[in-house]
Amino acid sequence: MPLHELHSLLLIFTIAAVAPFLCEWVPRIRIPLAVLEIALGIVVGPQVLGWAATGPVIDELSIFGLVALFFLAGFEIDFPAIHGRPLVMAVLGWLASLVVCLGVGSALQGFGIVNSGLIVGAALTTTSLGTLMPILRDAKELPTRFGAYAVASGTAGEFAPIVLIALVLSTGEGEHGGSLLLMLFFSAISVVGAMIALTYRPPRLIVVVQKKMDTSAQLPVRLAILVLASLVVLARNLALDAILGALAAGVLVQLASPGQFGKALHRKLDGIGFGFFVPIFFVTTGLRYDLHALVSSPAALVQLPMFLALFCLVRGLPALIIARRDLDFRSRVALGFLSATELPLVIAIAEIGVASGRLGSETAAALVGAGMVSVLLFPMTALMLRRRAAPRRDAQPEVTAPEQVAQRELTTS
């Protein structure tokens, strides 16, 4: 590794260590860690202070960080908590977002505001589940009905756009039929893996794995990384995006490690991901961010607030409609803000667009900038709305239909 890249990597590690302190010390404003890491990356990057720059090694570590972020997001999805109505409504809400975004993207391209309405539309349909999960956990919203809808909306807003990327954006030649077959093949392998994870648990193997949890072997961690690497490589060999493999790997590992064992494994993987790889991804995003393209272009400066408003329109508006039977108005508005929080996938889609020549650097900078602002403002606004809402049934854990019947029988008896 060249010495200048080694110095840049040291500065990235310094930012990763200092940023959490700054988040705690900034008065009144709770700056999301990801936004601060990107901002500090911009400050020390080539377009401001020029103290650090990316290189081949840093770029590869950044890819590992993006993969780790989606792997941990998939690992943290609690499917039993969001199954049923929350997940169904979230999927319907995303489909509504897709219809709106296709119309919006086509209109923007027709007026010459963007080069590719499809790429911009795909970015507008995303939700930053990996960013929202720790925020919801810290706010103690995960076990609530509102939390179930928020996680379900985030799950749909990460899985579905990744599939859209794989089918439409990652293939430059329009071979959508071949992409669909490859996607179905990957999905079949993932489903088989999920069935094995849920049913195949030989007692002797379980004993060995659990026994090696806290030894130098760290066998569960190694097995989890093997699953991650296998699905990422498989996805890339099938010409699909690596983040699809990462998200699927997180779900498979989560299904294979229930209970206290899964919680212990999650803490270890959290330490590896958020302690090492994920900060590199966010700081490197700042180093690569084209600040000059944003500030030197009046069009880009106009596009940033426009994209921020479109996030709310495309992802936030459906939340007001789909959850009207289960959440009060303020909670639905809060759900809309959380659903409209977008960043990691926006970064990935913007990079795909720029690399393929279908997205200008000014538009990409405005998209990513809008994503950073959404992470800064939307979760804070959503939690403020939730705190002002009076206690009601949507503040209780999600209750399944059989449990509702049992509760009704107890009430009438």
Secondary structure, DSSP 4 states (H G I P E B T S, - for coil): --HHHHHHHHHHHHHHHHHHHHHHHSSS----HHHHHHHHHHHHSTTTT------HHHHHHHHHHHHHHHHHHHHH--HHHHTTHHHHHHHHHHHHHHHHHHHHHHHHHHTTS-S-HHHHHHHHT---HHHHHHHHHHTT-TTSHHHHHHHHHHHHHHHHHHHHIIIIIS-TT--HHHHHHHHHHHHHHHHHHHHHHHH---HHHHHHHHHTTTSTT-HHHHHHHHHHHHHHHHHHHTT--HHHHHHHHHHHHHHHS-HHHHHHHHHHHHHHIIIIIHHHHHHHHHHH--HHHHHT-HHHHHHHHHHHHHHIIIIIHHHHHHTTTTS-HHHHHHHHHHHT---HHHHHHHHHHHHHTSS-HHHHHHHHHHHHHHHHHHHHHHHHHHHHSPP-GGGSPP--HHHHHHHHHHHH-
